[in-house]
Amino acid sequence: MRHFLDLAAKATPVLRKPAAEDGAEIWALIRECKPLDENSMYCNLIQCDHFRDTCVLAELGGTPAGWVSAYVMPNDPETLFVWQVAVSERARGTGLGALMLQHLLGRDACRGVTRLQTTITRSNAASWGLFRKFARRHGRGLSTQAHFGQALHFRGQHDTEYMVTIDLAEELRKAA
């Protein structure tokens, strides 16, 4: 809870659905957030347009400071898959990532969601920290297993991605 108070002390973020016009700024934000994979600007534009109901843009002082891209799994409508979480350097350590996830779970598009999933490489300490804290904050654990292998799926060009699953408590879904 302390992080949410820290964020409020700095500035109150505006959390909203993105618009297609936000695509280029989101692309630039992601490029600043190493080690996140950089998608094409067109990919981010499509996320803003086609997946806007399950993406969150956070602004501080009118400038993008955070981004969550996610979607409800087509073959499993109870699972929200979080593709990326990006937080600008100026907003790190404030709890903005968790705030965006919580905001997203409260949207109508996530009404039937009972679990959250994402993939994370072993070396991405910030993402592991965010999702572990998010699970703990809601009295949940997380499970993890290798999902996209370095050799099999990435031909050695990318580290193994581990599937992280958080089963959401009924209270979380109701409070969201």
C-alpha positions in Angstrom: 0.0 0.0 0.0 2.9 2.3 0.7 3.8 2.4 -3.1 0.3 3.7 -3.9 0.8 6.5 -1.4 4.2 7.3 -2.9 2.6 7.6 -6.3 -0.1 9.9 -5.0 2.5 12.1 -3.3 4.4 12.6 -6.6 1.3 13.1 -8.9 -1.9 11.5 -9.5 -1.7 9.3 -12.7 -4.5 9.4 -15.2 -5.3 5.8 -16.2 -7.2 5.4 -19.4 -7.8 3.3 -22.5 -5.4 4.1 -25.2 -6.4 5.6 -28.6 -4.7 4.8 -31.9 -3.0 8.3 -31.7 -1.1 7.1 -28.6 0.7 4.3 -30.5 3.9 6.2 -31.3 4.3 7.6 -27.8 3.8 4.1 -26.3 6.3 2.7 -28.7 8.8 5.3 -27.5 8.0 4.5 -23.9 8.6 0.8 -24.4 11.9 1.5 -26.1 13.1 3.4 -23.0 12.1 0.4 -20.7 14.9 -2.1 -21.2 14.9 -5.1 -21.2 11.4 -5.1 -22.7 11.1 -6.4 -26.2 10.6 -3.7 -28.7 7.7 -4.4 -31.0 7.1 -2.4 -34.1 5.3 1.0 -33.8 2.6 -0.6 -35.9 2.1 -3.3 -33.4 1.6 -0.8 -30.6 -0.8 1.2 -32.8 -2.8 -2.0 -33.3 -2.8 -2.7 -29.6 -4.1 0.8 -28.9 -6.8 0.4 -31.6 -7.9 -3.3 -31.5 -7.1 -4.2 -27.9 -7.8 -0.8 -26.2 -10.3 -2.4 -23.8 -7.6 -4.5 -22.2 -4.7 -2.1 -22.4 -3.9 0.8 -20.0 -2.0 4.0 -20.6 -0.9 5.9 -17.5 -0.1 9.6 -17.8 1.6 11.9 -15.4 1.3 15.5 -16.2 -0.1 14.6 -19.7 2.9 12.5 -20.6 2.9 8.7 -20.9 4.5 7.2 -17.8 3.2 3.6 -17.9 1.7 1.1 -20.3 0.1 -2.3 -19.9 -0.8 -4.4 -23.0 -3.0 -7.4 -22.3 -5.8 -9.4 -23.8 -8.4 -12.0 -22.7 -7.3 -15.3 -24.1 -9.5 -16.2 -27.1 -9.4 -19.9 -26.1 -9.8 -19.2 -22.4 -12.0 -16.2 -21.5 -11.2 -16.6 -17.8 -7.5 -15.8 -18.4 -6.1 -12.3 -18.9 -2.7 -12.5 -20.6 -0.5 -9.5 -19.8 1.8 -9.0 -22.8 3.9 -6.1 -21.5 4.1 -3.7 -18.5 6.3 -0.6 -19.1 6.9 2.0 -16.5 9.0 5.1 -17.3 12.1 5.7 -15.2 10.5 8.7 -13.5 7.6 6.6 -12.2 9.5 3.5 -11.1 9.2 2.4 -7.5 5.8 4.2 -7.1 3.5 1.2 -7.5 2.3 2.3 -10.9 2.6 -1.1 -12.5 0.4 -2.7 -9.9 -2.0 0.2 -10.0 -2.4 -0.3 -13.8 -3.0 -4.0 -13.4 -5.6 -3.4 -10.7 -7.3 -0.8 -12.9 -7.4 -3.2 -15.8 -9.0 -6.0 -13.8 -11.8 -3.6 -12.9 -12.8 -3.1 -16.5 -15.9 -4.6 -18.0 -13.7 -6.5 -20.5 -12.2 -8.4 -17.6 -15.4 -9.2 -15.8 -15.1 -13.0 -16.3 -11.3 -13.2 -15.6 -10.3 -15.6 -12.9 -6.6 -15.8 -13.6 -3.8 -13.5 -14.8 -0.9 -14.9 -16.9 2.2 -13.4 -18.3 5.6 -14.7 -19.5 8.9 -13.4 -18.0 12.5 -14.2 -18.7 14.6 -15.2 -15.7 16.7 -12.1 -16.0 13.8 -9.6 -15.9 14.0 -8.9 -12.1 11.6 -5.9 -12.3 8.8 -8.0 -13.8 9.3 -10.8 -11.3 9.1 -8.3 -8.5 6.0 -6.7 -9.9 4.0 -9.9 -10.3 5.2 -11.5 -7.0 4.2 -8.3 -5.1 0.9 -8.2 -7.0 0.1 -11.8 -6.1 1.2 -11.3 -2.4 -0.8 -8.1 -2.1 -3.9 -10.1 -2.9 -3.1 -13.1 -0.8 -2.2 -15.3 -3.7 0.8 -17.2 -4.9 2.0 -17.6 -8.4 3.0 -20.6 -10.3 5.7 -20.7 -13.0 6.9 -23.1 -15.6 9.1 -22.8 -18.8 6.8 -22.0 -21.7 8.6 -20.7 -24.7 12.1 -22.3 -24.8 15.3 -20.6 -25.9 16.2 -23.4 -28.2 12.9 -24.8 -29.4 10.9 -21.5 -29.9 13.6 -18.8 -30.2 16.4 -20.7 -32.0 18.8 -19.4 -29.3 18.0 -15.7 -30.1 16.0 -15.0 -26.9 16.0 -16.3 -23.4 13.4 -18.8 -22.3 10.1 -17.2 -21.3 8.4 -18.6 -18.1 4.7 -18.7 -17.9 3.6 -17.0 -14.7 0.0 -17.7 -13.5 -1.8 -15.9 -10.6 -5.2 -17.4 -9.7 -7.3 -14.4 -8.6 -9.2 -14.5 -5.4 -13.0 -13.8 -5.6 -12.5 -10.7 -3.4 -10.0 -9.3 -6.0 -12.4 -9.7 -8.9 -15.3 -8.1 -6.9 -13.1 -5.2 -5.7 -11.6 -4.5 -9.0 
